[in-house]
Amino acid sequence: MKYMIQMNVPAAQWDAIMSSYSKDDKEAMFAHMNALNDDINSAGEWVDGQGLGGPSQVKTVRAGSDGRPQMTDGPAQAGQNILAGYWVVDVESEDRALEIAARASACPGPGGKPGNDPVEVHPISDSPLEA
């Protein structure tokens, strides 16, 4: 079964959160995430995954009445969370997806303390008609 595991960050706090990491904190965060990625890949569960840019890099697009895209800078809903990164995994069970999510949540934050950030786990349907 495939799952999308996603980490979200409050968009308004992105810059403050990112600037609170020292060089050592960033190295610890990347080491943790790289080890998680390596383990998922070694287990043959990796489908895709990426860290994403912050709110200043986001473009929101809507179809215009003339059929042309209408673009604005920033997330669609100000004050909401923004997707900071994701994994798509193909695992044997939901329990395994939850285990991966918990490990992502334990990523060290500023000062090396586990962040315990919320991580969402979304099943990916095999059929677009499944709800």
C-alpha positions, -999 to +999 in steps of 0.1 A: +000+000+000+013+035-008+012+064+016+022+100+014+039+111+046+041+148+049+056+173+073+039+207+076+052+240+091+032+271+100+038+293+069+040+325+090+067+309+112+088+294+084+115+321+085+117+321+123+119+284+125+146+281+098+167+308+114+166+292+148+187+263+136+225+266+141+249+251+116+253+221+139+215+218+143+210+218+105+237+192+101+220+170+127+186+175+110+200+165+076+219+135+090+187+123+106+166+127+075+193+112+052+195+082+075+157+078+074+157+081+036+186+056+033+166+031+055+134+035+035+154+031+002+173+000+015+140-016+025+127-011-010+099+011+002+110+044-014+088+058-041+096+095-039+105+122-014+116+158-013+122+187+010+104+218-002+111+255-003+095+280+020+065+302+015+084+329-003+090+304-031+054+292-034+031+303-063-006+297-061-024+292-094-061+293-103-077+289-137-088+324-148-121+331-165-103+335-198-088+300-194-053+314-187-036+307-153-039+334-127-009+334-104-002+349-070+029+347-048+027+326-016+005+299-002-032+298-011-043+304+025-022+328+045-017+318+081-021+281+074+005+254+073+028+248+044+041+215+031+078+214+041+086+180+028+071+146+019+078+110+013+058+086-009+064+051+004+051+017-007+049-004+025+034-036+037+011-020+063-002+012+077+018+004+109+050+007+089+039+040+074+031+052+109+066+040+121+083+060+093+062+091+102+071+088+139+108+086+130+104+117+108+087+135+137+116+127+160+140+147+137+162+169+159+153+205+161+172+235+174+195+225+202+193+188+191+161+181+209+136+160+190+111+182+172+081+159+177+065+179+149+032+166+136+035+144+105+005+135+084+000+100+069-023+098+038-031+066+021-028+068-017-058+051-034-052+026-061-083+039-078-093+076-084-129+065-076-120+053-040-128+079-013 
